[in-house]
Amino acid sequence: MAMKRALRKLKIVNETLVAKDGQQALDILRNAAGDGNGTLPPFIVTLDLNMPRMNGLEFLEAVRADPMLNRLVIFVFTTSDMPEDIQSAYSQNVAGYLVKENPGETFSRALEMLGAYSRIIELPA
């Protein structure tokens, strides 16, 4: 909810899809790739490690093992500052790892950064 509020406040108009767990996120992404005949539209994924059913590290492993999804740009937003979680995420080639200390402020600053990031870089097709 904090992320949705921050998106509205920053007037980010990009379509935003929200999954309640890692499995649903995988389903959304695989359906998007299937709709594009195996080509995934440009996505920037924001990932929480603490999700039900399939946690964020399991999600990362599944994404990186899937040829249709393995080039996704993924940023981790989580409460975990455990060094092993940070190392595990970066070993799965995340673009960044941000710890939610003050969720409203962290989301707002992170989404500002993501907005600038998406305007500057070219996402893989």
C-alpha positions in Angstrom: 0.0 0.0 0.0 2.9 2.4 0.8 4.3 1.7 -2.7 0.9 2.5 -4.4 0.6 5.7 -2.4 4.2 6.7 -3.4 3.4 6.0 -7.1 0.3 8.2 -6.9 2.2 11.0 -5.1 5.0 10.9 -7.7 2.4 10.8 -10.5 4.0 7.8 -12.1 1.6 6.7 -14.9 3.3 3.5 -16.0 1.0 0.5 -15.6 1.7 -1.2 -12.3 0.9 -4.8 -11.6 0.8 -6.1 -8.1 1.2 -9.8 -7.1 0.3 -11.0 -3.6 3.1 -13.7 -3.7 6.0 -14.9 -5.7 4.0 -17.6 -7.6 1.4 -15.1 -8.7 4.2 -12.7 -9.9 5.8 -15.6 -11.9 2.4 -16.3 -13.4 1.9 -12.7 -14.4 5.3 -12.5 -16.0 5.0 -15.8 -17.8 1.6 -14.8 -19.2 3.0 -11.5 -20.4 5.8 -13.3 -22.2 3.3 -15.8 -23.6 1.1 -12.9 -24.9 4.2 -11.5 -26.6 5.1 -14.7 -28.4 7.9 -15.4 -26.0 9.0 -11.7 -25.9 8.6 -10.1 -22.5 7.5 -6.5 -22.5 9.9 -4.2 -20.7 9.3 -4.6 -17.0 11.1 -3.3 -13.9 10.3 -5.7 -11.0 10.2 -4.5 -7.4 10.5 -7.5 -5.1 10.0 -8.1 -1.4 11.9 -11.1 0.0 9.2 -11.7 2.6 6.3 -13.1 0.5 4.0 -16.0 1.2 3.9 -19.2 -0.8 7.2 -18.4 -2.7 9.6 -16.0 -1.1 11.6 -13.5 -2.9 14.8 -15.5 -3.1 12.9 -18.5 -4.5 11.3 -16.1 -7.0 14.7 -14.8 -8.1 15.9 -18.4 -8.6 12.9 -19.3 -10.7 13.2 -16.1 -12.8 16.9 -16.5 -13.5 16.3 -20.2 -14.5 13.5 -19.2 -17.0 14.9 -18.3 -20.5 11.9 -16.0 -21.1 12.4 -14.1 -17.8 16.1 -14.3 -17.0 16.9 -10.8 -18.3 14.4 -9.0 -16.1 15.5 -5.9 -14.2 14.7 -6.6 -10.6 15.1 -4.4 -7.6 14.7 -5.8 -4.1 12.8 -3.7 -1.5 12.7 -5.5 1.8 13.0 -5.2 5.6 15.9 -7.7 5.6 19.3 -6.2 6.1 20.8 -9.7 6.7 24.1 -10.0 4.8 23.2 -13.5 3.6 20.0 -12.2 2.0 21.8 -9.3 0.3 24.5 -11.7 -1.0 21.9 -14.2 -2.2 20.0 -11.4 -4.0 23.1 -10.0 -5.7 24.2 -13.5 -6.7 20.9 -13.7 -8.7 21.9 -10.4 -10.5 19.5 -8.0 -8.9 19.9 -4.4 -10.1 19.7 -3.1 -6.5 18.9 -4.0 -2.9 17.1 -1.4 -0.8 16.2 -1.9 2.8 12.8 -0.5 4.0 13.7 1.5 7.1 11.0 4.1 6.9 8.6 2.6 4.3 6.9 5.8 3.1 10.2 7.7 2.7 12.1 4.7 1.4 9.5 3.9 -1.2 9.2 7.5 -2.3 13.0 8.0 -2.8 13.3 4.6 -4.4 10.5 5.2 -6.8 12.0 8.6 -7.8 15.2 6.7 -8.5 13.3 4.1 -10.6 11.5 6.8 -12.5 14.8 8.4 -13.5 16.3 4.9 -14.1 13.5 4.0 -16.5 13.9 7.2 -18.5 17.6 6.9 -18.8 18.3 3.3 -19.5 17.3 1.0 -22.3 15.5 -2.1 -21.0 16.1 -5.5 -22.7 13.4 -6.5 -25.1 
